[in-house]
Amino acid sequence: MIIILKRNANKEKVENLKTELVNQGFKLHLSEGTEASLIGLIGDTSRIHEDWLKANDVVEDVRRIREPYKKANRSMHPDDTVIDVCGRKIGGGSFQVIAGPCSIETKEQITEVAEDVKRSGAAFLRGGAFKPRTSPYAFQGLHEQGLDLLLEAKKATGLPVVTEIMSAEHLPLFDDVDIIQVGARNMQNFELLKVLGKIDKPILLKRGLANTLDELLMSAEYIMAGGNEKVILCERGIRTFETSYRNTLDISAIPMLKKKTHLPVIVDPSHAAGIRFMVEPLAMAAIASGADGLMIEVHNNPEKALCDGAQSLTPEMFDHLMKKVDKAADFFHSLG
C-alpha cells in the first residue's frame, strides 16, 4: 500500500502518522520524489482501512499495490534510482559501460585488457574469477587467485571492478570488489540473495535463462528486503526455440522494466548472442531502448580465450564500438 502525502504536509503530523503505522506493525518505505512524497507500507495491509488513512489531513491519496514486489516497484519509488559506485553513477540518465574478459586467466591478460578498456572509455572492469559452466570439465576460473589478479588490475588502472559470486561462503573474499554480480544461474538462489541483502555493496543481478520479468524483480526484492537497495538489473538474453545464436536478447524487457521498477537496467549483448559480430547491433538496440548501461566482453586474444572467446571483442573492436556507443547514448539521452 502507498500513502501519498499532501504537498507541504505538516512535518509533525507526518511523523505522528508514521509512528502510529509502525506501532501497528508495519515497516515503512519512505520516498521523497520530485512530484510527491510517499510512504510505502510493507506488511499485511489487508487489515488497514483506506478510509482511516484518507481521513488524515496530511494524506492526499492511498493506493494498493497488486504486484508482490514492493521495494523494487516504481509505484513505491517514482524517481529512478541512481547508484553511485566510486563516483561513477548508474541510472537516472547516467550511462556506463562495464567491460573485460569473461574469465581472468593471467596477470598480464587482465591488466592489459583493463588498460585497453579504460583507454576506450569503459567505466568499470569486469572479469570472472569463479565461473559457472555447463560442463564440469570446462575451465571454471582461478577462484581466489583470479580475484587477486582482478584487484591488481584495479589498482593499476583505477577502474572499479565487477565480478560474479557463486556462494555465500565466498563473500569475505569480495570485500574489495566494487559490484558483486549474481549470474543467471543463481538468479533464484534465494539463500545467496538473502545474504547479499545484508551487505552495503551494489549487486548486479542477471536475469535467468528462462525467467519472467516479475521473477527477476522478485529476486531483486529478496536483496532489497534485507536492507540492500543497491540493485542493478541486467538483461542478458533468454532461452527460446531459436538455434542460430545462443540466447534471444529480450529488447522488450528494457522499456517494460523501466515501467515496472525504479532500478537501473543494463544489457549484456555478449552473453545474449554468444557471437562476436552481433554484439555491436545489439548494443545499439539496447541504448535505443533506454538501457542505463552495457556489459561487454573484451579479450586481448579471443581465439585463445579459455572461456567464451567466440563472443569476445578484441580491444580494437571494443574501441570502435565505444565511439558509436558514446554518440548513441548522447543522442538518445538528448531526446529525453
Summary of the structure (lengths in Angstrom):
residues: 336
radius of gyration: 21.3
end to end distance: 30.0
largest distance: 68.9
contacts: 1154
relative contact order: 0.12
helix: 39%
strand: 21%
